[in-house]
Amino acid sequence: MSLTPFVPPDFVVPLRLEHPNFVLLPLLITDVVKDYDAVMTSVAELRGIFGPTSDWPSPDLSFEQDLIDLGWHHKEFQRRSSFAYTVFDPGETLCLGCTYIYPSARADYDADAYCWIRTSHAVALDRRLYEAFKTWLESDWPFRHIAFPGRVAATGSRS
């Protein structure tokens, strides 16, 4: 376990990011129905998002297992040890994807950040989500060096 907290104790964790095409809200267990639909309609495109050895999501991911995963993310958010957000449409009725912020295992980085958009909306929104997420992390979060595995190496250094 890391001796350094992921975010400073006095850091106010953002609870919302608004964009004209989507809204990010903390991922909660109550999002499971919408999340499960987004994941299961995008399994092929999501495979390997967390690296070549990751088997998430499996084609036979159960609703119960997704609920367990969301519970895990929800608890980690409460503990401030990692942060997952649901990406909703502006009306907050359709889960479009998710974003994740984890402590990096690499000494050169403070955080590893991932994001995905469900297959049906990826062409229109994937790049927009990535750019908004990256800008948000750089401007509103306390990280100096952020890796975006599978996208780009990292953000530049900030003072």
N, C-alpha and C positions, 0 to 999 in steps of 0.2 A: 504494500500500500504506500502511496506517495506521501511524503511528509509535508509537501507543499500543497496547500489547497488549490483546487482547480481555478476558482475565482476568489478574489479577496472577500473576506467576511462582510465588508461594507458595500460591496458591489450590488446594485439593485438589478436583478436579472430582468431583462425585458420580457414582457408578457404578450407582446403583439408586434407584428410588422405588417403594415398595410401597403399594398401595391395596387395599382389599378386592375391588375389581372388576378390577384390572389391575396390571401391573408394568412399569416403564420400565427398559430396559437399553440401553447404547450400541448404536447401529445398526452391525452388522458385515456384511461381505460374506457371511458364512455364513448370514445371514438371508434371502438372496435368494429362495429358493423360497417361503417364507411371506410375504415382503414383496410379491413379484410377484402372488401370489394376492389379497392385500388390495387392492393398487392396481388391478388389472385388474377386480375385481368392484365397484369404486367409481369408475370413471373419470368418469362424468357428474357425480357429486357433488364430485369433487376438482378439476375444471377451474376455474381462477381462484383457487384457494386462496392462491396467491402473488401475487395481483393480476390485474387485468383483462387485462394484456398477456401473462401467463404461459400457455404452451400445454402445460404439464405437468399431468397425463399425457396423452399423445396416445393415441387409441384403438388405434393400431397400435404402441404401445410394445413393443419386443422384450424377451425375457428377458435377452439380452446387454446391451441398453442399461440395463436396470434394474440388472444386475450392475455396470456401469460407474458408474452413479449411486451405488450403495451403496459402491463402492470409494472414490469421491470423498468421500462423507460420512465414511467410516471414516478416511481419511487426514487430513481436516480436524480430526476429533476428536483424533487423535494429535498433530497440530500445535497444537491448542488455538485454532484460528482460527474454528471454529464447532462446534456440538454437536448431533448428531441421535441420537434415541433411538427404539428400537422399542417400541411399546406391545403387550405380550403379555397374554393371559389369565393368571389367577393360576397356572395350571399350566405356563406358558411353552411351550405347544404351538401356539397360534393367534396369528398377528399380527393385532392389532385396529386398528393404525394407527401413526402416528409423531408425534414432536414434533421441532421444530427451533429452535435458538437461534442467531441470526446477529448480527453487529455491525450496528448501525443506520447507515444512510447519513444519517439526519437528526440534526442537531447536538443536538437536545433530548433524544435517547434514547441509552441505552447499548446496548440490544439490541432486536431484533425477534423475537418468538416466535410460532410457528405450531404448531397441532396438528390432527390429524384422526383420525377413527374410521371404520373400514370401514362401508359402507352397511348391512350386515346387523345392526350393533350400534349404529348412530348414535343412534337414538331413546333407547335406554337409557343410553348411556355418553358421548355427546358433551359434554354439560354437566358431567358428573362429571370427565371428563378435563381439560377446560379449567380448572375450578376447582382441581383438585389441582395441575395444572401451574403455574398462576398463583401459588398459595400457595407451592409449592416454589421457584419462581424468586425470589419476594419474601423468603423466609426463609433459603434455603441458598446463594444465589448472590450475587456481589458487585455486582449492578447496582442503580443508584438509580432509573432511569427505564426502564421496559420497555414497548414498544409491542406490541400484539396486533392487527396489521392484519387487518381483516375482522371483528374482534370488538369491542374497545373501544380507545380511544386509548392509554391507558397506565396504569401503576400510579402511585400517589402517590410522593412523594419520601420517602426514608428518610434518617435521619441516619447 
